[in-house]
Amino acid sequence: MLIPCPWCGDREDIEFRYGGAAQVAYPTDPESADDAHWARYIFFRPNPKGTMAERWVHTAGCRRWFSLIRDTVTHTITPA
Ligand SMILES: [Zn+2]
């Protein structure tokens, strides 16, 4: 699978590390969030069959973080 690094171009996936789901919203009022709310924010992530926003880091290249949209079925990648 080729992953398009915004700075280096298309590279093999072996050069990257997966960083988890992107666009996870931080609690709007962290002082009043209860334990259940924090647990959802920290531990619960989407696991769709289809497109998903993800964070990746180019560990064997420029070492920069970026987001992309990946289809979890076909592995088709589009820039975020
Ligand atoms: Zn790069």
PDB file of the backbone (N, CA, C, O) and the ligand in Angstrom, with CONECT records:
HET     ZN  A 101       1
ATOM      1  N   MET A   1       0.854  -1.177   0.000  1.00  0.00           N
ATOM      2  CA  MET A   1       0.000   0.000   0.000  1.00  0.00           C
ATOM      3  C   MET A   1       0.896   1.234   0.000  1.00  0.00           C
ATOM      4  O   MET A   1       1.827   1.332   0.800  1.00  0.00           O
ATOM      5  N   LEU A   2       0.616   2.160  -0.885  1.00  0.00           N
ATOM      6  CA  LEU A   2       1.341   3.424  -0.931  1.00  0.00           C
ATOM      7  C   LEU A   2       0.580   4.467  -0.131  1.00  0.00           C
ATOM      8  O   LEU A   2      -0.636   4.601  -0.264  1.00  0.00           O
ATOM      9  N   ILE A   3       1.301   5.200   0.696  1.00  0.00           N
ATOM     10  CA  ILE A   3       0.709   6.266   1.494  1.00  0.00           C
ATOM     11  C   ILE A   3       1.304   7.589   1.016  1.00  0.00           C
ATOM     12  O   ILE A   3       2.524   7.729   0.931  1.00  0.00           O
ATOM     13  N   PRO A   4       0.438   8.563   0.703  1.00  0.00           N
ATOM     14  CA  PRO A   4       0.943   9.847   0.205  1.00  0.00           C
ATOM     15  C   PRO A   4       1.326  10.784   1.357  1.00  0.00           C
ATOM     16  O   PRO A   4       0.459  11.393   1.982  1.00  0.00           O
ATOM     17  N   CYS A   5       2.620  10.894   1.627  1.00  0.00           N
ATOM     18  CA  CYS A   5       3.080  11.878   2.613  1.00  0.00           C
ATOM     19  C   CYS A   5       2.967  13.260   1.960  1.00  0.00           C
ATOM     20  O   CYS A   5       3.413  13.438   0.827  1.00  0.00           O
ATOM     21  N   PRO A   6       2.380  14.235   2.654  1.00  0.00           N
ATOM     22  CA  PRO A   6       2.231  15.568   2.062  1.00  0.00           C
ATOM     23  C   PRO A   6       3.569  16.223   1.723  1.00  0.00           C
ATOM     24  O   PRO A   6       3.616  17.120   0.881  1.00  0.00           O
ATOM     25  N   TRP A   7       4.657  15.790   2.363  1.00  0.00           N
ATOM     26  CA  TRP A   7       5.948  16.451   2.144  1.00  0.00           C
ATOM     27  C   TRP A   7       6.884  15.612   1.271  1.00  0.00           C
ATOM     28  O   TRP A   7       7.725  16.171   0.566  1.00  0.00           O
ATOM     29  N   CYS A   8       6.753  14.273   1.303  1.00  0.00           N
ATOM     30  CA  CYS A   8       7.692  13.387   0.603  1.00  0.00           C
ATOM     31  C   CYS A   8       7.067  12.704  -0.616  1.00  0.00           C
ATOM     32  O   CYS A   8       7.794  12.150  -1.440  1.00  0.00           O
ATOM     33  N   GLY A   9       5.770  12.730  -0.746  1.00  0.00           N
ATOM     34  CA  GLY A   9       5.116  12.047  -1.857  1.00  0.00           C
ATOM     35  C   GLY A   9       4.733  10.620  -1.481  1.00  0.00           C
ATOM     36  O   GLY A   9       4.729  10.261  -0.303  1.00  0.00           O
ATOM     37  N   ASP A  10       4.414   9.816  -2.478  1.00  0.00           N
ATOM     38  CA  ASP A  10       3.978   8.438  -2.240  1.00  0.00           C
ATOM     39  C   ASP A  10       5.146   7.582  -1.750  1.00  0.00           C
ATOM     40  O   ASP A  10       6.218   7.567  -2.354  1.00  0.00           O
ATOM     41  N   ARG A  11       4.915   6.865  -0.637  1.00  0.00           N
ATOM     42  CA  ARG A  11       5.922   5.973  -0.075  1.00  0.00           C
ATOM     43  C   ARG A  11       5.238   4.688   0.381  1.00  0.00           C
ATOM     44  O   ARG A  11       4.030   4.676   0.619  1.00  0.00           O
ATOM     45  N   GLU A  12       6.007   3.608   0.502  1.00  0.00           N
ATOM     46  CA  GLU A  12       5.463   2.339   0.976  1.00  0.00           C
ATOM     47  C   GLU A  12       4.995   2.472   2.428  1.00  0.00           C
ATOM     48  O   GLU A  12       5.565   3.239   3.204  1.00  0.00           O
ATOM     49  N   ASP A  13       3.957   1.722   2.783  1.00  0.00           N
ATOM     50  CA  ASP A  13       3.382   1.825   4.129  1.00  0.00           C
ATOM     51  C   ASP A  13       4.344   1.401   5.233  1.00  0.00           C
ATOM     52  O   ASP A  13       4.148   1.774   6.389  1.00  0.00           O
ATOM     53  N   ILE A  14       5.380   0.630   4.904  1.00  0.00           N
ATOM     54  CA  ILE A  14       6.351   0.201   5.903  1.00  0.00           C
ATOM     55  C   ILE A  14       7.104   1.388   6.507  1.00  0.00           C
ATOM     56  O   ILE A  14       7.703   1.255   7.574  1.00  0.00           O
ATOM     57  N   GLU A  15       7.085   2.541   5.844  1.00  0.00           N
ATOM     58  CA  GLU A  15       7.784   3.731   6.333  1.00  0.00           C
ATOM     59  C   GLU A  15       6.958   4.519   7.349  1.00  0.00           C
ATOM     60  O   GLU A  15       7.445   5.500   7.910  1.00  0.00           O
ATOM     61  N   PHE A  16       5.710   4.100   7.594  1.00  0.00           N
ATOM     62  CA  PHE A  16       4.796   4.898   8.410  1.00  0.00           C
ATOM     63  C   PHE A  16       4.351   4.145   9.653  1.00  0.00           C
ATOM     64  O   PHE A  16       4.446   2.920   9.722  1.00  0.00           O
ATOM     65  N   ARG A  17       3.869   4.887  10.624  1.00  0.00           N
ATOM     66  CA  ARG A  17       3.204   4.333  11.795  1.00  0.00           C
ATOM     67  C   ARG A  17       1.802   4.918  11.868  1.00  0.00           C
ATOM     68  O   ARG A  17       1.585   6.104  11.623  1.00  0.00           O
ATOM     69  N   TYR A  18       0.869   4.057  12.209  1.00  0.00           N
ATOM     70  CA  TYR A  18      -0.519   4.477  12.373  1.00  0.00           C
ATOM     71  C   TYR A  18      -0.665   5.213  13.691  1.00  0.00           C
ATOM     72  O   TYR A  18      -0.140   4.772  14.713  1.00  0.00           O
ATOM     73  N   GLY A  19      -1.369   6.324  13.674  1.00  0.00           N
ATOM     74  CA  GLY A  19      -1.521   7.133  14.877  1.00  0.00           C
ATOM     75  C   GLY A  19      -2.921   7.182  15.430  1.00  0.00           C
ATOM     76  O   GLY A  19      -3.188   7.941  16.362  1.00  0.00           O
ATOM     77  N   GLY A  20      -3.823   6.394  14.883  1.00  0.00           N
ATOM     78  CA  GLY A  20      -5.179   6.358  15.423  1.00  0.00           C
ATOM     79  C   GLY A  20      -6.139   7.239  14.653  1.00  0.00           C
ATOM     80  O   GLY A  20      -5.808   7.809  13.613  1.00  0.00           O
ATOM     81  N   ALA A  21      -7.325   7.331  15.194  1.00  0.00           N
ATOM     82  CA  ALA A  21      -8.389   8.097  14.552  1.00  0.00           C
ATOM     83  C   ALA A  21      -8.090   9.587  14.628  1.00  0.00           C
ATOM     84  O   ALA A  21      -7.590  10.079  15.640  1.00  0.00           O
ATOM     85  N   ALA A  22      -8.397  10.290  13.563  1.00  0.00           N
ATOM     86  CA  ALA A  22      -8.276  11.750  13.547  1.00  0.00           C
ATOM     87  C   ALA A  22      -9.624  12.358  13.891  1.00  0.00           C
ATOM     88  O   ALA A  22     -10.638  11.663  13.936  1.00  0.00           O
ATOM     89  N   GLN A  23      -9.625  13.623  14.125  1.00  0.00           N
ATOM     90  CA  GLN A  23     -10.847  14.396  14.351  1.00  0.00           C
ATOM     91  C   GLN A  23     -11.592  13.932  15.598  1.00  0.00           C
ATOM     92  O   GLN A  23     -12.823  13.945  15.623  1.00  0.00           O
ATOM     93  N   VAL A  24     -10.855  13.521  16.636  1.00  0.00           N
ATOM     94  CA  VAL A  24     -11.477  13.170  17.913  1.00  0.00           C
ATOM     95  C   VAL A  24     -11.586  14.456  18.715  1.00  0.00           C
ATOM     96  O   VAL A  24     -10.579  15.064  19.080  1.00  0.00           O
ATOM     97  N   ALA A  25     -12.796  14.855  18.980  1.00  0.00           N
ATOM     98  CA  ALA A  25     -13.030  16.152  19.620  1.00  0.00           C
ATOM     99  C   ALA A  25     -12.704  16.111  21.110  1.00  0.00           C
ATOM    100  O   ALA A  25     -13.192  15.243  21.835  1.00  0.00           O
ATOM    101  N   TYR A  26     -11.878  17.051  21.563  1.00  0.00           N
ATOM    102  CA  TYR A  26     -11.576  17.204  22.989  1.00  0.00           C
ATOM    103  C   TYR A  26     -12.839  17.718  23.676  1.00  0.00           C
ATOM    104  O   TYR A  26     -13.583  18.500  23.083  1.00  0.00           O
ATOM    105  N   PRO A  27     -13.097  17.289  24.929  1.00  0.00           N
ATOM    106  CA  PRO A  27     -14.308  17.762  25.612  1.00  0.00           C
ATOM    107  C   PRO A  27     -14.376  19.290  25.648  1.00  0.00           C
ATOM    108  O   PRO A  27     -13.398  19.961  25.978  1.00  0.00           O
ATOM    109  N   THR A  28     -15.534  19.817  25.305  1.00  0.00           N
ATOM    110  CA  THR A  28     -15.684  21.272  25.246  1.00  0.00           C
ATOM    111  C   THR A  28     -15.588  21.919  26.624  1.00  0.00           C
ATOM    112  O   THR A  28     -15.123  23.052  26.748  1.00  0.00           O
ATOM    113  N   ASP A  29     -16.025  21.205  27.656  1.00  0.00           N
ATOM    114  CA  ASP A  29     -15.930  21.724  29.025  1.00  0.00           C
ATOM    115  C   ASP A  29     -15.240  20.662  29.890  1.00  0.00           C
ATOM    116  O   ASP A  29     -15.917  19.921  30.603  1.00  0.00           O
ATOM    117  N   PRO A  30     -13.913  20.579  29.839  1.00  0.00           N
ATOM    118  CA  PRO A  30     -13.205  19.482  30.525  1.00  0.00           C
ATOM    119  C   PRO A  30     -13.375  19.489  32.038  1.00  0.00           C
ATOM    120  O   PRO A  30     -13.271  18.437  32.670  1.00  0.00           O
ATOM    121  N   GLU A  31     -13.633  20.640  32.627  1.00  0.00           N
ATOM    122  CA  GLU A  31     -13.789  20.718  34.088  1.00  0.00           C
ATOM    123  C   GLU A  31     -15.047  19.994  34.564  1.00  0.00           C
ATOM    124  O   GLU A  31     -15.074  19.462  35.674  1.00  0.00           O
ATOM    125  N   SER A  32     -16.073  19.970  33.742  1.00  0.00           N
ATOM    126  CA  SER A  32     -17.331  19.343  34.177  1.00  0.00           C
ATOM    127  C   SER A  32     -17.532  17.951  33.586  1.00  0.00           C
ATOM    128  O   SER A  32     -18.545  17.308  33.864  1.00  0.00           O
ATOM    129  N   ALA A  33     -16.579  17.470  32.767  1.00  0.00           N
ATOM    130  CA  ALA A  33     -16.728  16.132  32.180  1.00  0.00           C
ATOM    131  C   ALA A  33     -16.572  15.060  33.253  1.00  0.00           C
ATOM    132  O   ALA A  33     -15.642  15.114  34.057  1.00  0.00           O
ATOM    133  N   ASP A  34     -17.469  14.100  33.265  1.00  0.00           N
ATOM    134  CA  ASP A  34     -17.385  13.016  34.257  1.00  0.00           C
ATOM    135  C   ASP A  34     -16.500  11.879  33.715  1.00  0.00           C
ATOM    136  O   ASP A  34     -16.004  11.939  32.589  1.00  0.00           O
ATOM    137  N   ASP A  35     -16.319  10.852  34.540  1.00  0.00           N
ATOM    138  CA  ASP A  35     -15.433   9.748  34.160  1.00  0.00           C
ATOM    139  C   ASP A  35     -15.897   9.039  32.890  1.00  0.00           C
ATOM    140  O   ASP A  35     -15.076   8.644  32.063  1.00  0.00           O
ATOM    141  N   ALA A  36     -17.202   8.877  32.736  1.00  0.00           N
ATOM    142  CA  ALA A  36     -17.723   8.205  31.544  1.00  0.00           C
ATOM    143  C   ALA A  36     -17.396   9.014  30.290  1.00  0.00           C
ATOM    144  O   ALA A  36     -17.044   8.457  29.249  1.00  0.00           O
ATOM    145  N   HIS A  37     -17.519  10.330  30.407  1.00  0.00           N
ATOM    146  CA  HIS A  37     -17.201  11.199  29.269  1.00  0.00           C
ATOM    147  C   HIS A  37     -15.709  11.083  28.908  1.00  0.00           C
ATOM    148  O   HIS A  37     -15.357  10.973  27.734  1.00  0.00           O
ATOM    149  N   TRP A  38     -14.838  11.110  29.930  1.00  0.00           N
ATOM    150  CA  TRP A  38     -13.398  10.986  29.678  1.00  0.00           C
ATOM    151  C   TRP A  38     -13.052   9.611  29.113  1.00  0.00           C
ATOM    152  O   TRP A  38     -12.190   9.490  28.242  1.00  0.00           O
ATOM    153  N   ALA A  39     -13.724   8.583  29.612  1.00  0.00           N
ATOM    154  CA  ALA A  39     -13.468   7.232  29.090  1.00  0.00           C
ATOM    155  C   ALA A  39     -13.828   7.151  27.613  1.00  0.00           C
ATOM    156  O   ALA A  39     -13.090   6.553  26.829  1.00  0.00           O
ATOM    157  N   ARG A  40     -14.952   7.745  27.224  1.00  0.00           N
ATOM    158  CA  ARG A  40     -15.329   7.761  25.802  1.00  0.00           C
ATOM    159  C   ARG A  40     -14.293   8.512  24.977  1.00  0.00           C
ATOM    160  O   ARG A  40     -13.936   8.075  23.883  1.00  0.00           O
ATOM    161  N   TYR A  41     -13.802   9.649  25.497  1.00  0.00           N
ATOM    162  CA  TYR A  41     -12.821  10.446  24.762  1.00  0.00           C
ATOM    163  C   TYR A  41     -11.485   9.699  24.623  1.00  0.00           C
ATOM    164  O   TYR A  41     -10.867   9.740  23.559  1.00  0.00           O
ATOM    165  N   ILE A  42     -11.045   9.032  25.667  1.00  0.00           N
ATOM    166  CA  ILE A  42      -9.719   8.397  25.662  1.00  0.00           C
ATOM    167  C   ILE A  42      -9.731   7.036  24.977  1.00  0.00           C
ATOM    168  O   ILE A  42      -8.818   6.730  24.210  1.00  0.00           O
ATOM    169  N   PHE A  43     -10.744   6.216  25.236  1.00  0.00           N
ATOM    170  CA  PHE A  43     -10.682   4.814  24.812  1.00  0.00           C
ATOM    171  C   PHE A  43     -11.559   4.437  23.631  1.00  0.00           C
ATOM    172  O   PHE A  43     -11.242   3.481  22.924  1.00  0.00           O
ATOM    173  N   PHE A  44     -12.639   5.148  23.393  1.00  0.00           N
ATOM    174  CA  PHE A  44     -13.584   4.728  22.362  1.00  0.00           C
ATOM    175  C   PHE A  44     -13.226   5.375  21.033  1.00  0.00           C
ATOM    176  O   PHE A  44     -13.091   6.595  20.938  1.00  0.00           O
ATOM    177  N   ARG A  45     -13.074   4.533  19.999  1.00  0.00           N
ATOM    178  CA  ARG A  45     -12.741   5.033  18.672  1.00  0.00           C
ATOM    179  C   ARG A  45     -13.640   4.377  17.640  1.00  0.00           C
ATOM    180  O   ARG A  45     -14.122   3.263  17.845  1.00  0.00           O
ATOM    181  N   PRO A  46     -13.865   5.066  16.536  1.00  0.00           N
ATOM    182  CA  PRO A  46     -14.698   4.466  15.488  1.00  0.00           C
ATOM    183  C   PRO A  46     -13.978   3.298  14.831  1.00  0.00           C
ATOM    184  O   PRO A  46     -12.749   3.259  14.778  1.00  0.00           O
ATOM    185  N   ASN A  47     -14.747   2.364  14.342  1.00  0.00           N
ATOM    186  CA  ASN A  47     -14.194   1.213  13.626  1.00  0.00           C
ATOM    187  C   ASN A  47     -15.098   0.925  12.427  1.00  0.00           C
ATOM    188  O   ASN A  47     -15.717  -0.135  12.346  1.00  0.00           O
ATOM    189  N   PRO A  48     -15.167   1.885  11.495  1.00  0.00           N
ATOM    190  CA  PRO A  48     -16.152   1.761  10.411  1.00  0.00           C
ATOM    191  C   PRO A  48     -15.699   0.802   9.328  1.00  0.00           C
ATOM    192  O   PRO A  48     -14.507   0.568   9.134  1.00  0.00           O
ATOM    193  N   LYS A  49     -16.664   0.263   8.641  1.00  0.00           N
ATOM    194  CA  LYS A  49     -16.402  -0.478   7.413  1.00  0.00           C
ATOM    195  C   LYS A  49     -16.651   0.525   6.292  1.00  0.00           C
ATOM    196  O   LYS A  49     -17.762   0.663   5.781  1.00  0.00           O
ATOM    197  N   GLY A  50     -15.572   1.221   5.929  1.00  0.00           N
ATOM    198  CA  GLY A  50     -15.696   2.303   4.952  1.00  0.00           C
ATOM    199  C   GLY A  50     -14.647   3.359   5.228  1.00  0.00           C
ATOM    200  O   GLY A  50     -13.566   3.038   5.720  1.00  0.00           O
ATOM    201  N   THR A  51     -14.940   4.604   4.925  1.00  0.00           N
ATOM    202  CA  THR A  51     -13.945   5.664   5.071  1.00  0.00           C
ATOM    203  C   THR A  51     -13.797   6.091   6.526  1.00  0.00           C
ATOM    204  O   THR A  51     -14.755   6.106   7.300  1.00  0.00           O
ATOM    205  N   MET A  52     -12.556   6.439   6.868  1.00  0.00           N
ATOM    206  CA  MET A  52     -12.238   6.856   8.232  1.00  0.00           C
ATOM    207  C   MET A  52     -11.096   7.859   8.185  1.00  0.00           C
ATOM    208  O   MET A  52     -10.141   7.672   7.430  1.00  0.00           O
ATOM    209  N   ALA A  53     -11.180   8.917   8.977  1.00  0.00           N
ATOM    210  CA  ALA A  53     -10.094   9.891   9.103  1.00  0.00           C
ATOM    211  C   ALA A  53      -9.050   9.333  10.067  1.00  0.00           C
ATOM    212  O   ALA A  53      -9.384   8.908  11.174  1.00  0.00           O
ATOM    213  N   GLU A  54      -7.788   9.336   9.645  1.00  0.00           N
ATOM    214  CA  GLU A  54      -6.712   8.739  10.452  1.00  0.00           C
ATOM    215  C   GLU A  54      -5.511   9.662  10.541  1.00  0.00           C
ATOM    216  O   GLU A  54      -5.296  10.517   9.682  1.00  0.00           O
ATOM    217  N   ARG A  55      -4.724   9.471  11.610  1.00  0.00           N
ATOM    218  CA  ARG A  55      -3.445  10.165  11.785  1.00  0.00           C
ATOM    219  C   ARG A  55      -2.329   9.180  11.466  1.00  0.00           C
ATOM    220  O   ARG A  55      -2.393   8.015  11.859  1.00  0.00           O
ATOM    221  N   TRP A  56      -1.316   9.642  10.763  1.00  0.00           N
ATOM    222  CA  TRP A  56      -0.156   8.837  10.419  1.00  0.00           C
ATOM    223  C   TRP A  56       1.099   9.668  10.624  1.00  0.00           C
ATOM    224  O   TRP A  56       1.064  10.894  10.519  1.00  0.00           O
ATOM    225  N   VAL A  57       2.202   9.000  10.916  1.00  0.00           N
ATOM    226  CA  VAL A  57       3.494   9.683  11.024  1.00  0.00           C
ATOM    227  C   VAL A  57       4.483   8.981  10.098  1.00  0.00           C
ATOM    228  O   VAL A  57       4.528   7.752  10.044  1.00  0.00           O
ATOM    229  N   HIS A  58       5.263   9.757   9.382  1.00  0.00           N
ATOM    230  CA  HIS A  58       6.246   9.218   8.444  1.00  0.00           C
ATOM    231  C   HIS A  58       7.548   8.956   9.211  1.00  0.00           C
ATOM    232  O   HIS A  58       8.486   9.752   9.162  1.00  0.00           O
ATOM    233  N   THR A  59       7.583   7.828   9.915  1.00  0.00           N
ATOM    234  CA  THR A  59       8.697   7.535  10.830  1.00  0.00           C
ATOM    235  C   THR A  59      10.019   7.311  10.107  1.00  0.00           C
ATOM    236  O   THR A  59      11.071   7.649  10.650  1.00  0.00           O
ATOM    237  N   ALA A  60      10.000   6.759   8.916  1.00  0.00           N
ATOM    238  CA  ALA A  60      11.245   6.481   8.190  1.00  0.00           C
ATOM    239  C   ALA A  60      11.532   7.559   7.151  1.00  0.00           C
ATOM    240  O   ALA A  60      12.325   7.347   6.234  1.00  0.00           O
ATOM    241  N   GLY A  61      10.897   8.698   7.292  1.00  0.00           N
ATOM    242  CA  GLY A  61      11.102   9.783   6.337  1.00  0.00           C
ATOM    243  C   GLY A  61      11.230  11.105   7.062  1.00  0.00           C
ATOM    244  O   GLY A  61      12.169  11.318   7.830  1.00  0.00           O
ATOM    245  N   CYS A  62      10.288  11.985   6.815  1.00  0.00           N
ATOM    246  CA  CYS A  62      10.364  13.342   7.368  1.00  0.00           C
ATOM    247  C   CYS A  62       9.940  13.424   8.831  1.00  0.00           C
ATOM    248  O   CYS A  62      10.141  14.458   9.467  1.00  0.00           O
ATOM    249  N   ARG A  63       9.352  12.344   9.384  1.00  0.00           N
ATOM    250  CA  ARG A  63       8.918  12.260  10.783  1.00  0.00           C
ATOM    251  C   ARG A  63       7.821  13.274  11.117  1.00  0.00           C
ATOM    252  O   ARG A  63       7.700  13.702  12.265  1.00  0.00           O
ATOM    253  N   ARG A  64       7.046  13.646  10.148  1.00  0.00           N
ATOM    254  CA  ARG A  64       5.959  14.598  10.384  1.00  0.00           C
ATOM    255  C   ARG A  64       4.620  13.860  10.429  1.00  0.00           C
ATOM    256  O   ARG A  64       4.429  12.832   9.778  1.00  0.00           O
ATOM    257  N   TRP A  65       3.694  14.423  11.225  1.00  0.00           N
ATOM    258  CA  TRP A  65       2.354  13.885  11.359  1.00  0.00           C
ATOM    259  C   TRP A  65       1.435  14.514  10.325  1.00  0.00           C
ATOM    260  O   TRP A  65       1.616  15.670   9.942  1.00  0.00           O
ATOM    261  N   PHE A  66       0.451  13.747   9.877  1.00  0.00           N
ATOM    262  CA  PHE A  66      -0.549  14.264   8.960  1.00  0.00           C
ATOM    263  C   PHE A  66      -1.801  13.405   9.058  1.00  0.00           C
ATOM    264  O   PHE A  66      -1.780  12.309   9.619  1.00  0.00           O
ATOM    265  N   SER A  67      -2.877  13.915   8.509  1.00  0.00           N
ATOM    266  CA  SER A  67      -4.153  13.197   8.481  1.00  0.00           C
ATOM    267  C   SER A  67      -4.477  12.796   7.052  1.00  0.00           C
ATOM    268  O   SER A  67      -4.063  13.450   6.095  1.00  0.00           O
ATOM    269  N   LEU A  68      -5.217  11.720   6.929  1.00  0.00           N
ATOM    270  CA  LEU A  68      -5.710  11.285   5.634  1.00  0.00           C
ATOM    271  C   LEU A  68      -7.026  10.551   5.836  1.00  0.00           C
ATOM    272  O   LEU A  68      -7.398  10.207   6.958  1.00  0.00           O
ATOM    273  N   ILE A  69      -7.719  10.321   4.741  1.00  0.00           N
ATOM    274  CA  ILE A  69      -8.963   9.553   4.759  1.00  0.00           C
ATOM    275  C   ILE A  69      -8.669   8.220   4.080  1.00  0.00           C
ATOM    276  O   ILE A  69      -8.235   8.188   2.929  1.00  0.00           O
ATOM    277  N   ARG A  70      -8.907   7.109   4.802  1.00  0.00           N
ATOM    278  CA  ARG A  70      -8.650   5.784   4.240  1.00  0.00           C
ATOM    279  C   ARG A  70      -9.924   4.963   4.275  1.00  0.00           C
ATOM    280  O   ARG A  70     -10.657   4.958   5.264  1.00  0.00           O
ATOM    281  N   ASP A  71     -10.172   4.267   3.174  1.00  0.00           N
ATOM    282  CA  ASP A  71     -11.279   3.316   3.147  1.00  0.00           C
ATOM    283  C   ASP A  71     -10.768   2.021   3.760  1.00  0.00           C
ATOM    284  O   ASP A  71      -9.818   1.430   3.247  1.00  0.00           O
ATOM    285  N   THR A  72     -11.379   1.573   4.845  1.00  0.00           N
ATOM    286  CA  THR A  72     -10.876   0.403   5.569  1.00  0.00           C
ATOM    287  C   THR A  72     -11.121  -0.901   4.825  1.00  0.00           C
ATOM    288  O   THR A  72     -10.576  -1.934   5.213  1.00  0.00           O
ATOM    289  N   VAL A  73     -11.918  -0.883   3.777  1.00  0.00           N
ATOM    290  CA  VAL A  73     -12.185  -2.082   2.985  1.00  0.00           C
ATOM    291  C   VAL A  73     -11.221  -2.166   1.807  1.00  0.00           C
ATOM    292  O   VAL A  73     -10.597  -3.202   1.576  1.00  0.00           O
ATOM    293  N   THR A  74     -11.105  -1.064   1.063  1.00  0.00           N
ATOM    294  CA  THR A  74     -10.300  -1.074  -0.160  1.00  0.00           C
ATOM    295  C   THR A  74      -8.907  -0.485   0.046  1.00  0.00           C
ATOM    296  O   THR A  74      -8.047  -0.642  -0.821  1.00  0.00           O
ATOM    297  N   HIS A  75      -8.664   0.180   1.159  1.00  0.00           N
ATOM    298  CA  HIS A  75      -7.412   0.890   1.467  1.00  0.00           C
ATOM    299  C   HIS A  75      -7.146   2.037   0.501  1.00  0.00           C
ATOM    300  O   HIS A  75      -6.004   2.471   0.347  1.00  0.00           O
ATOM    301  N   THR A  76      -8.187   2.525  -0.145  1.00  0.00           N
ATOM    302  CA  THR A  76      -8.059   3.717  -0.982  1.00  0.00           C
ATOM    303  C   THR A  76      -7.844   4.922  -0.075  1.00  0.00           C
ATOM    304  O   THR A  76      -8.588   5.129   0.884  1.00  0.00           O
ATOM    305  N   ILE A  77      -6.822   5.715  -0.384  1.00  0.00           N
ATOM    306  CA  ILE A  77      -6.455   6.849   0.461  1.00  0.00           C
ATOM    307  C   ILE A  77      -6.687   8.147  -0.287  1.00  0.00           C
ATOM    308  O   ILE A  77      -6.351   8.275  -1.464  1.00  0.00           O
ATOM    309  N   THR A  78      -7.276   9.120   0.429  1.00  0.00           N
ATOM    310  CA  THR A  78      -7.429  10.467  -0.096  1.00  0.00           C
ATOM    311  C   THR A  78      -6.926  11.435   0.966  1.00  0.00           C
ATOM    312  O   THR A  78      -7.057  11.158   2.159  1.00  0.00           O
ATOM    313  N   PRO A  79      -6.353  12.561   0.560  1.00  0.00           N
ATOM    314  CA  PRO A  79      -5.887  13.537   1.546  1.00  0.00           C
ATOM    315  C   PRO A  79      -7.041  14.069   2.388  1.00  0.00           C
ATOM    316  O   PRO A  79      -8.162  14.199   1.895  1.00  0.00           O
ATOM    317  N   ALA A  80      -6.776  14.373   3.637  1.00  0.00           N
ATOM    318  CA  ALA A  80      -7.813  14.894   4.538  1.00  0.00           C
ATOM    319  C   ALA A  80      -7.985  16.384   4.341  1.00  0.00           C
ATOM    320  O   ALA A  80      -8.812  17.004   5.009  1.00  0.00           O
TER     321      ALA A  80
HETATM  322 ZN    ZN A 101       7.347  12.430   4.742  1.00  0.00          ZN2+
END
